[in-house]
């Protein structure tokens, strides 16, 4: 491995980790804005959206330059392809953080007293788990930890379960407090954004497994069952 290639890999890795840190910060800030119904914090998240878009484009250009200039093979090629793919997932996660922030702004601008808006516990749990999953996926990339990635893929089921609880919460709310329907529907939409963040984290986990092991686990219907049987 040449000295120039090592420097190129480090440049790609550093770029991706910076992007990961920014995406994680966006999700964390959107989460705090939601928990506190903090309009100003939500606006800050929205204002930062362009930065992740620019980082994604720059990372893709860096990766394509690496392939054209060095023509990597095997695990080196998988690293570059995986870095580019993870960058796209992080950009989408950033978009979802902005969607959550925009919902917070709509909730605050809707003329509803903040003490009237009560976030369901299952939403708070899903929020916290999504942030933790994103952090773990980035750590797994740094540590080349395929085991953690497999655990994250399984953990996505729990987020799906919590999202289904939100719909039961909405159903009960429609029956018991029909006057709260507008803001409750907004909360249900936020839950969908959180679920999608977890889905993109799962994609990152699958990409990291591909980089480390050369195994494509995406679309494997039996993956969960096989992994659970091995526990």
TAMO-V863419 format. One record per run of one state. SS is the DSSP state (2 for helix, 1 for strand, 0 for the rest). FROM is the first residue (numbers start at 1). TO is the last residue. If there is no record, write none. Layout:
<<SS & FROM & TO> <SS & FROM & TO>>
//
This chain:
<<0 & 1 & 2> <2 & 3 & 36> <0 & 37 & 38> <2 & 39 & 47> <0 & 48 & 48> <2 & 49 & 70> <0 & 71 & 73> <2 & 74 & 109> <0 & 110 & 113> <2 & 114 & 116> <0 & 117 & 120> <2 & 121 & 143> <0 & 144 & 145> <2 & 146 & 176> <0 & 177 & 177> <2 & 178 & 213> <0 & 214 & 222> <2 & 223 & 230> <0 & 231 & 231>>
//
